[in-house]
């Protein structure tokens, strides 16, 4: 296995799909779910599950959550390796990751075992295969709660059945400049998927990045769930490409202005928030995709840069906690260096 | 704009989600956004799932109120035999206490799954240790639907063959599958 983290792996920086992620939720039959788990049983469960994971694959590293500082925890959060619920939970918990960080197992999150695999670009099938293999190996060592009609039993009935949440991170710069939120998304989400974006002040999600995932976990096989998500995502991508074509035909100077203006600000700003930087990076990425921006490409993927300007990553790289203003200064300097190289 | 959760701080994180053709927005302060349970599941849990939980309560218990008395009748204080979780606690917290809860609240869970998931039948992967039992149960379900179709089509010869096949599979399983 490679030592390079998944988000640094070379993938052409032109795909709409930035990463593919699969999560499997499982519970160990002999313990009650987290709501009814005592601290003593939680310790026992975490230790038993840790043993099962480590003996399943020696590639896993057991991270001691207690010894991780706040910055390190935020970094894991920003990389989507752990969830906020996991970080905030007070009961004993465990985190095991593979050395390239593409596979992680959270112990005692909402469910006892949450297996996750992330791959760069469009690679949902292989992410699912990876998570499935880890699941098989753990299952040889512990008995999971399973019902012949309902499948894998989870604390929340919205995960019951396959326990599978498959998702893509997609970059939709042109759709988010047009009618995505009002017309396109409401249509698409009728087909059993959820699309969400996190945005700051304003209307467009941060960096025009959306997460698209399956809604239901029961009644379909894992393969059908994944296929359904792939089909819907493909139609979203087609709509993005139509919107891009449309903008390039009818409003080319507008797009040209946006991408060059973004480059101008990113290479000159002295103070920049994460939200502003994400939006500008999104426009720069669009500039490279359309060929409108002829400046030399940075050596890193734009998506990787987007991750590295988040507060946790910045603070880890500097090695100290910073105020918001100090972060904005550091972020601006980091971005100038990246693009001036 | 104030944070929709704590109503104290300025809302600076805005989430926009689309589910079932509906747009849902959530406005939170940094602190609440960080604390929130798995934001991935936010809307489906809090809006749709809780919506169904409420509906479930109405369906099951308001109807049993005496005529002319619109006040909802309190649900029976049923508790899970393994973990002691009550249905009311599940309704407010949205999480079950253990695997046995699925049997302790079988009727409610069935309705809930039908509404939230659109199905009550797992079609996916199963633990290897469940082995042949699960497979034969799935075969029986499939054969039963074929049997129904054969009878409707008055193809009695095929129906008899299917019936024997089902019986044989059920004998093999010997009621081992839960």
Interface residues (C-beta under 8 A of the other chain):
Chain A: X27 X29 X31 X32 X33 X34 X35 X36 X83 X84 X85 X88 X110 X132 X135 X136 X139 X140 X143 X144 X145 X146 X147 X148 X149 X150 X151 X152 X153 X155 X156 X157 X158 X160 X161 X162 X164 X165 X167 X181 X185 X186 X187 X188 X189 X190 X194 X195 X196 X197 X198 X199 X200 X201 X205 X211 X213 X215 X216 X217 X218 X219 X220 X221 X222 X224 X225
Chain B: X12 X13 X14 X15 X16 X17 X18 X19 X20 X21 X22 X23 X34 X35 X36 X37 X38 X39 X40 X41 X43 X44 X45 X49 X82 X83 X84 X85 X93 X94 X95 X96 X97 X98 X99 X101 X102 X109 X112 X113 X116 X117 X118 X119 X120 X121 X122 X123 X124 X125 X126 X127 X128 X129 X130 X133 X134 X137 X177 X178
